[in-house]
Every structure is written in C-alpha cells, then in structure tokens.
Amino acid sequence: MAFTDLVFTSEGVVKMSLVGGVLFILFVLFGPAPVDERKLELDREWARHNARGTFFHQLSSQLSSKHKSA
C-alpha cells in the first residue's frame, strides 16, 4: 500500500484514523513521562545561584576595572 493509497482513498483514511485513535488512547492511558518536582526545584535553584554568581562576577570585574582606570 503506497502513501497515496493511505491519503487519497477512503479505506486509507479509515486506517489512518484508526491508527491515530489507537495512538491517542495509548497516550491518554499512559500519558507523558512524570515530572520530577524535586529535580525541577533543584534546577531552578541551580539556575538562580548560577545567575547570581555571574552577576556578582560581572559586577566585581566592572568595579575592579574602574579602580584600575582611576
């Protein structure tokens, strides 16, 4: 069965609809992978501290460059 048979014939449309329905039911029953809230919180904390560290690093480098030029 070729691609055009699946798309342009009524039998193909029915088959594709059935396949789509089965996949949808499987997705509804099993769903996506569970989200680990602890890992998300750890990632948020890591990003927050990492951003804070780069901010202070940039600030200290700006201050040190101002003191060198003065």
C-alpha positions as CSV (number, residue, x, y, z in Angstrom):
1,M,0.0,0.0,0.0
2,A,1.5,3.3,-1.1
3,F,1.4,6.6,0.6
4,T,-1.2,7.9,-1.9
5,D,-3.4,4.9,-1.1
6,L,-3.4,5.9,2.5
7,V,-4.1,9.5,1.9
8,F,-6.4,9.6,-1.1
9,T,-8.7,6.6,-0.6
10,S,-11.5,6.2,1.9
11,E,-10.0,2.9,3.1
12,G,-6.7,4.6,3.8
13,V,-8.4,7.4,5.6
14,V,-10.2,4.9,7.8
15,K,-7.0,3.1,8.5
16,M,-5.1,6.3,9.4
17,S,-7.9,7.4,11.6
18,L,-7.9,4.1,13.5
19,V,-4.1,4.3,13.9
20,G,-4.4,7.8,15.2
21,G,-7.2,6.8,17.6
22,V,-5.2,3.9,19.0
23,L,-2.2,6.2,19.5
24,F,-4.3,8.8,21.2
25,I,-5.9,6.3,23.5
26,L,-2.4,4.9,24.4
27,F,-1.2,8.5,25.1
28,V,-4.3,9.2,27.3
29,L,-3.9,5.9,29.3
30,F,-0.1,6.1,29.8
31,G,0.5,9.8,29.4
32,P,3.8,11.6,29.2
33,A,6.7,10.8,31.5
34,P,6.1,12.0,35.0
35,V,7.8,15.2,36.0
36,D,10.1,15.0,39.0
37,E,9.3,18.1,41.1
38,R,12.4,17.7,43.2
39,K,14.6,17.8,40.1
40,L,12.8,20.9,38.7
41,E,13.3,22.7,42.0
42,L,17.0,21.7,42.1
43,D,17.4,23.0,38.5
44,R,15.7,26.3,39.4
45,E,17.9,26.8,42.5
46,W,21.0,25.9,40.4
47,A,20.0,28.4,37.7
48,R,19.2,31.1,40.3
49,H,22.6,30.7,42.1
50,N,24.4,30.4,38.8
51,A,22.9,33.7,37.5
52,R,23.6,35.4,40.8
53,G,27.2,34.2,40.7
54,T,27.7,35.6,37.2
55,F,26.0,38.8,38.1
56,F,28.4,39.4,41.1
57,H,31.4,38.2,39.0
58,Q,30.5,40.8,36.3
59,L,29.9,43.5,38.9
60,S,33.2,42.8,40.6
61,S,35.1,42.8,37.3
62,Q,33.5,46.2,36.4
63,L,34.4,47.6,39.8
64,S,38.0,46.4,39.5
65,S,38.3,47.8,36.0
66,K,37.0,51.2,37.3
67,H,39.6,51.2,40.2
68,K,42.4,50.4,37.7
69,S,41.5,53.3,35.5
70,A,41.1,55.8,38.4
